[in-house]
Amino acid sequence: MVVKADCRKCIYFVPVEELSEESRIVLERWVERNRPGEKLLGFCRRFRRPVTYYVGQCHGYRPRELKQLKLDDYVR
């Protein structure tokens, strides 16, 4: 099922800042060749592809789980 997704909230998304220098160079070359004019924003571990947009439709989207915190965790 295809859902509206925000890659920044997906468990498979790795931001460009967290990529190694070597990986970033390889991905930037791929984007230049296959998606000219777009900017590398990150990497999708699910599909092993570079991410050039954050919001769109994705059938592999899995949101990060929100942790339930107790009130004591906020008041210390």
PyMOL Python script that loads the backbone (N, CA, C, O; Angstrom):
from pymol import cmd

cmd.read_pdbstr("""\
ATOM      1  N   MET A   1       0.835  -1.176   0.000  1.00  0.00           N
ATOM      2  CA  MET A   1       0.000   0.000   0.000  1.00  0.00           C
ATOM      3  C   MET A   1       0.883   1.244   0.000  1.00  0.00           C
ATOM      4  O   MET A   1       1.795   1.360   0.818  1.00  0.00           O
ATOM      5  N   VAL A   2       0.622   2.145  -0.888  1.00  0.00           N
ATOM      6  CA  VAL A   2       1.383   3.377  -0.997  1.00  0.00           C
ATOM      7  C   VAL A   2       0.792   4.412  -0.046  1.00  0.00           C
ATOM      8  O   VAL A   2      -0.415   4.656  -0.053  1.00  0.00           O
ATOM      9  N   VAL A   3       1.644   5.012   0.763  1.00  0.00           N
ATOM     10  CA  VAL A   3       1.186   6.023   1.714  1.00  0.00           C
ATOM     11  C   VAL A   3       1.983   7.305   1.524  1.00  0.00           C
ATOM     12  O   VAL A   3       3.088   7.295   0.982  1.00  0.00           O
ATOM     13  N   LYS A   4       1.405   8.397   1.977  1.00  0.00           N
ATOM     14  CA  LYS A   4       2.107   9.675   1.985  1.00  0.00           C
ATOM     15  C   LYS A   4       3.161   9.598   3.075  1.00  0.00           C
ATOM     16  O   LYS A   4       2.842   9.294   4.225  1.00  0.00           O
ATOM     17  N   ALA A   5       4.420   9.872   2.726  1.00  0.00           N
ATOM     18  CA  ALA A   5       5.515   9.665   3.665  1.00  0.00           C
ATOM     19  C   ALA A   5       6.420  10.887   3.746  1.00  0.00           C
ATOM     20  O   ALA A   5       6.551  11.648   2.787  1.00  0.00           O
ATOM     21  N   ASP A   6       7.039  11.057   4.905  1.00  0.00           N
ATOM     22  CA  ASP A   6       8.084  12.046   5.111  1.00  0.00           C
ATOM     23  C   ASP A   6       9.337  11.255   5.472  1.00  0.00           C
ATOM     24  O   ASP A   6       9.419  10.674   6.554  1.00  0.00           O
ATOM     25  N   CYS A   7      10.302  11.235   4.574  1.00  0.00           N
ATOM     26  CA  CYS A   7      11.498  10.398   4.762  1.00  0.00           C
ATOM     27  C   CYS A   7      12.234  10.705   6.064  1.00  0.00           C
ATOM     28  O   CYS A   7      12.837   9.810   6.657  1.00  0.00           O
ATOM     29  N   ARG A   8      12.194  11.947   6.511  1.00  0.00           N
ATOM     30  CA  ARG A   8      12.911  12.316   7.737  1.00  0.00           C
ATOM     31  C   ARG A   8      12.359  11.601   8.960  1.00  0.00           C
ATOM     32  O   ARG A   8      13.043  11.504   9.979  1.00  0.00           O
ATOM     33  N   LYS A   9      11.124  11.095   8.874  1.00  0.00           N
ATOM     34  CA  LYS A   9      10.506  10.395   9.997  1.00  0.00           C
ATOM     35  C   LYS A   9      10.523   8.879   9.828  1.00  0.00           C
ATOM     36  O   LYS A   9       9.935   8.162  10.637  1.00  0.00           O
ATOM     37  N   CYS A  10      11.192   8.385   8.787  1.00  0.00           N
ATOM     38  CA  CYS A  10      11.220   6.956   8.483  1.00  0.00           C
ATOM     39  C   CYS A  10      12.430   6.289   9.148  1.00  0.00           C
ATOM     40  O   CYS A  10      13.489   6.901   9.286  1.00  0.00           O
ATOM     41  N   ILE A  11      12.258   5.032   9.557  1.00  0.00           N
ATOM     42  CA  ILE A  11      13.352   4.324  10.222  1.00  0.00           C
ATOM     43  C   ILE A  11      14.469   3.963   9.245  1.00  0.00           C
ATOM     44  O   ILE A  11      15.587   3.689   9.682  1.00  0.00           O
ATOM     45  N   TYR A  12      14.208   3.955   7.954  1.00  0.00           N
ATOM     46  CA  TYR A  12      15.211   3.578   6.961  1.00  0.00           C
ATOM     47  C   TYR A  12      16.029   4.761   6.450  1.00  0.00           C
ATOM     48  O   TYR A  12      16.996   4.551   5.718  1.00  0.00           O
ATOM     49  N   PHE A  13      15.683   5.982   6.802  1.00  0.00           N
ATOM     50  CA  PHE A  13      16.339   7.170   6.273  1.00  0.00           C
ATOM     51  C   PHE A  13      17.621   7.480   7.037  1.00  0.00           C
ATOM     52  O   PHE A  13      17.649   7.448   8.268  1.00  0.00           O
ATOM     53  N   VAL A  14      18.688   7.781   6.284  1.00  0.00           N
ATOM     54  CA  VAL A  14      19.967   8.216   6.857  1.00  0.00           C
ATOM     55  C   VAL A  14      20.263   9.594   6.265  1.00  0.00           C
ATOM     56  O   VAL A  14      20.423   9.715   5.050  1.00  0.00           O
ATOM     57  N   PRO A  15      20.339  10.643   7.106  1.00  0.00           N
ATOM     58  CA  PRO A  15      20.620  11.985   6.585  1.00  0.00           C
ATOM     59  C   PRO A  15      22.019  12.060   5.969  1.00  0.00           C
ATOM     60  O   PRO A  15      22.908  11.285   6.324  1.00  0.00           O
ATOM     61  N   VAL A  16      22.196  12.986   5.059  1.00  0.00           N
ATOM     62  CA  VAL A  16      23.471  13.136   4.362  1.00  0.00           C
ATOM     63  C   VAL A  16      24.604  13.457   5.345  1.00  0.00           C
ATOM     64  O   VAL A  16      25.752  13.094   5.088  1.00  0.00           O
ATOM     65  N   GLU A  17      24.308  14.123   6.454  1.00  0.00           N
ATOM     66  CA  GLU A  17      25.326  14.473   7.446  1.00  0.00           C
ATOM     67  C   GLU A  17      25.905  13.234   8.128  1.00  0.00           C
ATOM     68  O   GLU A  17      27.047  13.259   8.587  1.00  0.00           O
ATOM     69  N   GLU A  18      25.130  12.156   8.199  1.00  0.00           N
ATOM     70  CA  GLU A  18      25.579  10.944   8.872  1.00  0.00           C
ATOM     71  C   GLU A  18      26.267   9.949   7.939  1.00  0.00           C
ATOM     72  O   GLU A  18      26.754   8.914   8.393  1.00  0.00           O
ATOM     73  N   LEU A  19      26.312  10.248   6.653  1.00  0.00           N
ATOM     74  CA  LEU A  19      26.964   9.364   5.694  1.00  0.00           C
ATOM     75  C   LEU A  19      28.480   9.562   5.753  1.00  0.00           C
ATOM     76  O   LEU A  19      28.959  10.653   6.060  1.00  0.00           O
ATOM     77  N   SER A  20      29.220   8.508   5.459  1.00  0.00           N
ATOM     78  CA  SER A  20      30.679   8.640   5.398  1.00  0.00           C
ATOM     79  C   SER A  20      31.041   9.468   4.161  1.00  0.00           C
ATOM     80  O   SER A  20      30.253   9.582   3.222  1.00  0.00           O
ATOM     81  N   GLU A  21      32.230  10.034   4.179  1.00  0.00           N
ATOM     82  CA  GLU A  21      32.688  10.875   3.072  1.00  0.00           C
ATOM     83  C   GLU A  21      32.708  10.080   1.761  1.00  0.00           C
ATOM     84  O   GLU A  21      32.312  10.588   0.712  1.00  0.00           O
ATOM     85  N   GLU A  22      33.163   8.859   1.833  1.00  0.00           N
ATOM     86  CA  GLU A  22      33.254   8.002   0.655  1.00  0.00           C
ATOM     87  C   GLU A  22      31.870   7.700   0.074  1.00  0.00           C
ATOM     88  O   GLU A  22      31.670   7.785  -1.138  1.00  0.00           O
ATOM     89  N   SER A  23      30.924   7.350   0.936  1.00  0.00           N
ATOM     90  CA  SER A  23      29.559   7.051   0.488  1.00  0.00           C
ATOM     91  C   SER A  23      28.898   8.277  -0.110  1.00  0.00           C
ATOM     92  O   SER A  23      28.204   8.190  -1.123  1.00  0.00           O
ATOM     93  N   ARG A  24      29.115   9.417   0.521  1.00  0.00           N
ATOM     94  CA  ARG A  24      28.498  10.653   0.037  1.00  0.00           C
ATOM     95  C   ARG A  24      28.977  11.002  -1.367  1.00  0.00           C
ATOM     96  O   ARG A  24      28.183  11.437  -2.201  1.00  0.00           O
ATOM     97  N   ILE A  25      30.264  10.815  -1.636  1.00  0.00           N
ATOM     98  CA  ILE A  25      30.814  11.116  -2.959  1.00  0.00           C
ATOM     99  C   ILE A  25      30.198  10.200  -4.018  1.00  0.00           C
ATOM    100  O   ILE A  25      29.822  10.656  -5.097  1.00  0.00           O
ATOM    101  N   VAL A  26      30.098   8.912  -3.705  1.00  0.00           N
ATOM    102  CA  VAL A  26      29.507   7.949  -4.653  1.00  0.00           C
ATOM    103  C   VAL A  26      28.048   8.301  -4.926  1.00  0.00           C
ATOM    104  O   VAL A  26      27.609   8.277  -6.075  1.00  0.00           O
ATOM    105  N   LEU A  27      27.294   8.628  -3.875  1.00  0.00           N
ATOM    106  CA  LEU A  27      25.879   8.965  -4.047  1.00  0.00           C
ATOM    107  C   LEU A  27      25.689  10.272  -4.815  1.00  0.00           C
ATOM    108  O   LEU A  27      24.772  10.383  -5.629  1.00  0.00           O
ATOM    109  N   GLU A  28      26.547  11.263  -4.564  1.00  0.00           N
ATOM    110  CA  GLU A  28      26.435  12.523  -5.300  1.00  0.00           C
ATOM    111  C   GLU A  28      26.685  12.312  -6.784  1.00  0.00           C
ATOM    112  O   GLU A  28      26.019  12.929  -7.616  1.00  0.00           O
ATOM    113  N   ARG A  29      27.638  11.448  -7.129  1.00  0.00           N
ATOM    114  CA  ARG A  29      27.884  11.130  -8.545  1.00  0.00           C
ATOM    115  C   ARG A  29      26.674  10.444  -9.166  1.00  0.00           C
ATOM    116  O   ARG A  29      26.319  10.725 -10.311  1.00  0.00           O
ATOM    117  N   TRP A  30      26.035   9.541  -8.413  1.00  0.00           N
ATOM    118  CA  TRP A  30      24.847   8.855  -8.923  1.00  0.00           C
ATOM    119  C   TRP A  30      23.729   9.849  -9.193  1.00  0.00           C
ATOM    120  O   TRP A  30      23.055   9.775 -10.220  1.00  0.00           O
ATOM    121  N   VAL A  31      23.537  10.785  -8.260  1.00  0.00           N
ATOM    122  CA  VAL A  31      22.478  11.797  -8.423  1.00  0.00           C
ATOM    123  C   VAL A  31      22.781  12.683  -9.633  1.00  0.00           C
ATOM    124  O   VAL A  31      21.874  12.999 -10.403  1.00  0.00           O
ATOM    125  N   GLU A  32      24.030  13.085  -9.812  1.00  0.00           N
ATOM    126  CA  GLU A  32      24.388  13.920 -10.963  1.00  0.00           C
ATOM    127  C   GLU A  32      24.092  13.215 -12.282  1.00  0.00           C
ATOM    128  O   GLU A  32      23.629  13.844 -13.233  1.00  0.00           O
ATOM    129  N   ARG A  33      24.356  11.914 -12.343  1.00  0.00           N
ATOM    130  CA  ARG A  33      24.139  11.137 -13.565  1.00  0.00           C
ATOM    131  C   ARG A  33      22.667  10.845 -13.823  1.00  0.00           C
ATOM    132  O   ARG A  33      22.194  10.987 -14.951  1.00  0.00           O
ATOM    133  N   ASN A  34      21.939  10.437 -12.783  1.00  0.00           N
ATOM    134  CA  ASN A  34      20.579   9.934 -12.963  1.00  0.00           C
ATOM    135  C   ASN A  34      19.467  10.934 -12.657  1.00  0.00           C
ATOM    136  O   ASN A  34      18.354  10.795 -13.163  1.00  0.00           O
ATOM    137  N   ARG A  35      19.758  11.927 -11.843  1.00  0.00           N
ATOM    138  CA  ARG A  35      18.744  12.939 -11.497  1.00  0.00           C
ATOM    139  C   ARG A  35      19.378  14.326 -11.549  1.00  0.00           C
ATOM    140  O   ARG A  35      19.507  14.981 -10.515  1.00  0.00           O
ATOM    141  N   PRO A  36      19.772  14.780 -12.727  1.00  0.00           N
ATOM    142  CA  PRO A  36      20.457  16.079 -12.830  1.00  0.00           C
ATOM    143  C   PRO A  36      19.592  17.215 -12.304  1.00  0.00           C
ATOM    144  O   PRO A  36      18.380  17.251 -12.512  1.00  0.00           O
ATOM    145  N   GLY A  37      20.248  18.137 -11.618  1.00  0.00           N
ATOM    146  CA  GLY A  37      19.548  19.298 -11.078  1.00  0.00           C
ATOM    147  C   GLY A  37      18.972  19.091  -9.691  1.00  0.00           C
ATOM    148  O   GLY A  37      18.468  20.042  -9.095  1.00  0.00           O
ATOM    149  N   GLU A  38      19.030  17.866  -9.151  1.00  0.00           N
ATOM    150  CA  GLU A  38      18.505  17.606  -7.817  1.00  0.00           C
ATOM    151  C   GLU A  38      19.653  17.512  -6.814  1.00  0.00           C
ATOM    152  O   GLU A  38      20.807  17.312  -7.192  1.00  0.00           O
ATOM    153  N   LYS A  39      19.324  17.658  -5.543  1.00  0.00           N
ATOM    154  CA  LYS A  39      20.329  17.678  -4.481  1.00  0.00           C
ATOM    155  C   LYS A  39      20.198  16.419  -3.621  1.00  0.00           C
ATOM    156  O   LYS A  39      19.091  15.967  -3.330  1.00  0.00           O
ATOM    157  N   LEU A  40      21.335  15.866  -3.223  1.00  0.00           N
ATOM    158  CA  LEU A  40      21.350  14.698  -2.348  1.00  0.00           C
ATOM    159  C   LEU A  40      20.971  15.128  -0.933  1.00  0.00           C
ATOM    160  O   LEU A  40      21.607  16.010  -0.356  1.00  0.00           O
ATOM    161  N   LEU A  41      19.931  14.502  -0.374  1.00  0.00           N
ATOM    162  CA  LEU A  41      19.461  14.834   0.971  1.00  0.00           C
ATOM    163  C   LEU A  41      19.727  13.716   1.971  1.00  0.00           C
ATOM    164  O   LEU A  41      19.761  13.956   3.178  1.00  0.00           O
ATOM    165  N   GLY A  42      19.918  12.490   1.474  1.00  0.00           N
ATOM    166  CA  GLY A  42      20.141  11.366   2.373  1.00  0.00           C
ATOM    167  C   GLY A  42      20.156  10.058   1.608  1.00  0.00           C
ATOM    168  O   GLY A  42      20.313  10.028   0.388  1.00  0.00           O
ATOM    169  N   PHE A  43      19.989   8.971   2.360  1.00  0.00           N
ATOM    170  CA  PHE A  43      20.037   7.631   1.784  1.00  0.00           C
ATOM    171  C   PHE A  43      18.935   6.789   2.396  1.00  0.00           C
ATOM    172  O   PHE A  43      18.684   6.861   3.599  1.00  0.00           O
ATOM    173  N   CYS A  44      18.271   5.985   1.561  1.00  0.00           N
ATOM    174  CA  CYS A  44      17.226   5.077   2.022  1.00  0.00           C
ATOM    175  C   CYS A  44      17.821   3.672   2.119  1.00  0.00           C
ATOM    176  O   CYS A  44      18.211   3.091   1.106  1.00  0.00           O
ATOM    177  N   ARG A  45      17.891   3.131   3.329  1.00  0.00           N
ATOM    178  CA  ARG A  45      18.444   1.788   3.528  1.00  0.00           C
ATOM    179  C   ARG A  45      17.498   0.710   3.023  1.00  0.00           C
ATOM    180  O   ARG A  45      17.944  -0.384   2.679  1.00  0.00           O
ATOM    181  N   ARG A  46      16.220   0.991   2.974  1.00  0.00           N
ATOM    182  CA  ARG A  46      15.242   0.000   2.519  1.00  0.00           C
ATOM    183  C   ARG A  46      15.431  -0.322   1.037  1.00  0.00           C
ATOM    184  O   ARG A  46      15.469  -1.490   0.651  1.00  0.00           O
ATOM    185  N   PHE A  47      15.548   0.717   0.212  1.00  0.00           N
ATOM    186  CA  PHE A  47      15.657   0.538  -1.231  1.00  0.00           C
ATOM    187  C   PHE A  47      17.082   0.748  -1.746  1.00  0.00           C
ATOM    188  O   PHE A  47      17.337   0.621  -2.944  1.00  0.00           O
ATOM    189  N   ARG A  48      18.004   1.069  -0.844  1.00  0.00           N
ATOM    190  CA  ARG A  48      19.416   1.309  -1.186  1.00  0.00           C
ATOM    191  C   ARG A  48      19.552   2.330  -2.304  1.00  0.00           C
ATOM    192  O   ARG A  48      20.246   2.105  -3.296  1.00  0.00           O
ATOM    193  N   ARG A  49      18.875   3.454  -2.122  1.00  0.00           N
ATOM    194  CA  ARG A  49      18.882   4.526  -3.112  1.00  0.00           C
ATOM    195  C   ARG A  49      19.083   5.858  -2.423  1.00  0.00           C
ATOM    196  O   ARG A  49      18.724   6.013  -1.255  1.00  0.00           O
ATOM    197  N   PRO A  50      19.658   6.831  -3.135  1.00  0.00           N
ATOM    198  CA  PRO A  50      19.759   8.176  -2.576  1.00  0.00           C
ATOM    199  C   PRO A  50      18.390   8.846  -2.514  1.00  0.00           C
ATOM    200  O   PRO A  50      17.514   8.571  -3.334  1.00  0.00           O
ATOM    201  N   VAL A  51      18.220   9.715  -1.546  1.00  0.00           N
ATOM    202  CA  VAL A  51      16.974  10.464  -1.365  1.00  0.00           C
ATOM    203  C   VAL A  51      17.205  11.877  -1.868  1.00  0.00           C
ATOM    204  O   VAL A  51      18.152  12.543  -1.449  1.00  0.00           O
ATOM    205  N   THR A  52      16.331  12.341  -2.778  1.00  0.00           N
ATOM    206  CA  THR A  52      16.448  13.696  -3.311  1.00  0.00           C
ATOM    207  C   THR A  52      15.230  14.550  -2.975  1.00  0.00           C
ATOM    208  O   THR A  52      15.170  15.718  -3.362  1.00  0.00           O
ATOM    209  N   TYR A  53      14.264  13.988  -2.265  1.00  0.00           N
ATOM    210  CA  TYR A  53      13.101  14.735  -1.794  1.00  0.00           C
ATOM    211  C   TYR A  53      12.634  14.079  -0.501  1.00  0.00           C
ATOM    212  O   TYR A  53      12.822  12.877  -0.314  1.00  0.00           O
ATOM    213  N   TYR A  54      12.032  14.852   0.387  1.00  0.00           N
ATOM    214  CA  TYR A  54      11.618  14.329   1.687  1.00  0.00           C
ATOM    215  C   TYR A  54      10.190  13.801   1.692  1.00  0.00           C
ATOM    216  O   TYR A  54       9.930  12.747   2.274  1.00  0.00           O
ATOM    217  N   VAL A  55       9.267  14.502   1.063  1.00  0.00           N
ATOM    218  CA  VAL A  55       7.848  14.152   1.150  1.00  0.00           C
ATOM    219  C   VAL A  55       7.362  13.608  -0.183  1.00  0.00           C
ATOM    220  O   VAL A  55       7.597  14.200  -1.237  1.00  0.00           O
ATOM    221  N   GLY A  56       6.682  12.472  -0.120  1.00  0.00           N
ATOM    222  CA  GLY A  56       6.141  11.866  -1.323  1.00  0.00           C
ATOM    223  C   GLY A  56       5.447  10.563  -0.985  1.00  0.00           C
ATOM    224  O   GLY A  56       5.143  10.298   0.178  1.00  0.00           O
ATOM    225  N   GLN A  57       5.199   9.758  -1.988  1.00  0.00           N
ATOM    226  CA  GLN A  57       4.546   8.472  -1.775  1.00  0.00           C
ATOM    227  C   GLN A  57       5.603   7.378  -1.702  1.00  0.00           C
ATOM    228  O   GLN A  57       6.565   7.381  -2.469  1.00  0.00           O
ATOM    229  N   CYS A  58       5.417   6.439  -0.771  1.00  0.00           N
ATOM    230  CA  CYS A  58       6.386   5.368  -0.592  1.00  0.00           C
ATOM    231  C   CYS A  58       5.673   4.142  -0.036  1.00  0.00           C
ATOM    232  O   CYS A  58       4.910   4.242   0.924  1.00  0.00           O
ATOM    233  N   HIS A  59       5.924   2.983  -0.643  1.00  0.00           N
ATOM    234  CA  HIS A  59       5.305   1.763  -0.126  1.00  0.00           C
ATOM    235  C   HIS A  59       6.205   1.068   0.895  1.00  0.00           C
ATOM    236  O   HIS A  59       5.825   0.032   1.440  1.00  0.00           O
ATOM    237  N   GLY A  60       7.387   1.619   1.164  1.00  0.00           N
ATOM    238  CA  GLY A  60       8.277   1.035   2.163  1.00  0.00           C
ATOM    239  C   GLY A  60       8.395   1.871   3.424  1.00  0.00           C
ATOM    240  O   GLY A  60       9.233   1.586   4.280  1.00  0.00           O
ATOM    241  N   TYR A  61       7.571   2.895   3.550  1.00  0.00           N
ATOM    242  CA  TYR A  61       7.652   3.828   4.681  1.00  0.00           C
ATOM    243  C   TYR A  61       7.274   3.157   5.989  1.00  0.00           C
ATOM    244  O   TYR A  61       6.233   2.508   6.088  1.00  0.00           O
ATOM    245  N   ARG A  62       8.132   3.318   6.997  1.00  0.00           N
ATOM    246  CA  ARG A  62       7.836   2.853   8.352  1.00  0.00           C
ATOM    247  C   ARG A  62       8.239   3.961   9.312  1.00  0.00           C
ATOM    248  O   ARG A  62       9.429   4.230   9.472  1.00  0.00           O
ATOM    249  N   PRO A  63       7.272   4.610   9.954  1.00  0.00           N
ATOM    250  CA  PRO A  63       7.601   5.719  10.851  1.00  0.00           C
ATOM    251  C   PRO A  63       8.350   5.238  12.089  1.00  0.00           C
ATOM    252  O   PRO A  63       8.185   4.109  12.550  1.00  0.00           O
ATOM    253  N   ARG A  64       9.178   6.142  12.605  1.00  0.00           N
ATOM    254  CA  ARG A  64       9.872   5.835  13.857  1.00  0.00           C
ATOM    255  C   ARG A  64       8.841   5.748  14.972  1.00  0.00           C
ATOM    256  O   ARG A  64       7.877   6.513  14.998  1.00  0.00           O
ATOM    257  N   GLU A  65       9.047   4.822  15.883  1.00  0.00           N
ATOM    258  CA  GLU A  65       8.106   4.674  16.996  1.00  0.00           C
ATOM    259  C   GLU A  65       8.349   5.768  18.018  1.00  0.00           C
ATOM    260  O   GLU A  65       9.489   6.070  18.371  1.00  0.00           O
ATOM    261  N   LEU A  66       7.278   6.346  18.479  1.00  0.00           N
ATOM    262  CA  LEU A  66       7.378   7.359  19.515  1.00  0.00           C
ATOM    263  C   LEU A  66       7.397   6.674  20.868  1.00  0.00           C
ATOM    264  O   LEU A  66       6.573   5.804  21.152  1.00  0.00           O
ATOM    265  N   LYS A  67       8.331   7.069  21.682  1.00  0.00           N
ATOM    266  CA  LYS A  67       8.461   6.472  22.992  1.00  0.00           C
ATOM    267  C   LYS A  67       7.485   7.115  23.964  1.00  0.00           C
ATOM    268  O   LYS A  67       7.348   8.338  23.992  1.00  0.00           O
ATOM    269  N   GLN A  68       6.816   6.310  24.749  1.00  0.00           N
ATOM    270  CA  GLN A  68       5.934   6.825  25.784  1.00  0.00           C
ATOM    271  C   GLN A  68       6.790   7.138  27.008  1.00  0.00           C
ATOM    272  O   GLN A  68       7.404   6.243  27.589  1.00  0.00           O
ATOM    273  N   LEU A  69       6.825   8.403  27.393  1.00  0.00           N
ATOM    274  CA  LEU A  69       7.584   8.806  28.567  1.00  0.00           C
ATOM    275  C   LEU A  69       6.654   9.070  29.736  1.00  0.00           C
ATOM    276  O   LEU A  69       5.524   9.524  29.559  1.00  0.00           O
ATOM    277  N   LYS A  70       7.133   8.786  30.903  1.00  0.00           N
ATOM    278  CA  LYS A  70       6.344   9.063  32.103  1.00  0.00           C
ATOM    279  C   LYS A  70       6.515  10.527  32.489  1.00  0.00           C
ATOM    280  O   LYS A  70       7.466  11.182  32.060  1.00  0.00           O
ATOM    281  N   LEU A  71       5.611  11.027  33.285  1.00  0.00           N
ATOM    282  CA  LEU A  71       5.676  12.407  33.730  1.00  0.00           C
ATOM    283  C   LEU A  71       6.953  12.657  34.536  1.00  0.00           C
ATOM    284  O   LEU A  71       7.509  13.754  34.503  1.00  0.00           O
ATOM    285  N   ASP A  72       7.412  11.634  35.258  1.00  0.00           N
ATOM    286  CA  ASP A  72       8.640  11.770  36.050  1.00  0.00           C
ATOM    287  C   ASP A  72       9.870  12.025  35.169  1.00  0.00           C
ATOM    288  O   ASP A  72      10.834  12.643  35.622  1.00  0.00           O
ATOM    289  N   ASP A  73       9.844  11.560  33.925  1.00  0.00           N
ATOM    290  CA  ASP A  73      10.958  11.798  33.018  1.00  0.00           C
ATOM    291  C   ASP A  73      11.068  13.257  32.625  1.00  0.00           C
ATOM    292  O   ASP A  73      12.165  13.747  32.357  1.00  0.00           O
ATOM    293  N   TYR A  74       9.926  13.968  32.587  1.00  0.00           N
ATOM    294  CA  TYR A  74       9.924  15.375  32.242  1.00  0.00           C
ATOM    295  C   TYR A  74      10.268  16.261  33.437  1.00  0.00           C
ATOM    296  O   TYR A  74      10.907  17.302  33.281  1.00  0.00           O
ATOM    297  N   VAL A  75       9.851  15.852  34.609  1.00  0.00           N
ATOM    298  CA  VAL A  75      10.032  16.664  35.805  1.00  0.00           C
ATOM    299  C   VAL A  75      11.164  16.049  36.637  1.00  0.00           C
ATOM    300  O   VAL A  75      10.955  15.076  37.362  1.00  0.00           O
ATOM    301  N   ARG A  76      12.321  16.608  36.526  1.00  0.00           N
ATOM    302  CA  ARG A  76      13.466  16.124  37.317  1.00  0.00           C
ATOM    303  C   ARG A  76      14.154  17.252  37.982  1.00  0.00           C
ATOM    304  O   ARG A  76      15.140  17.044  38.689  1.00  0.00           O
TER     305      ARG A  76
END
""", "prot")
cmd.dss("prot")
cmd.show_as("cartoon", "prot")
cmd.util.cbc("prot")
cmd.orient("prot")
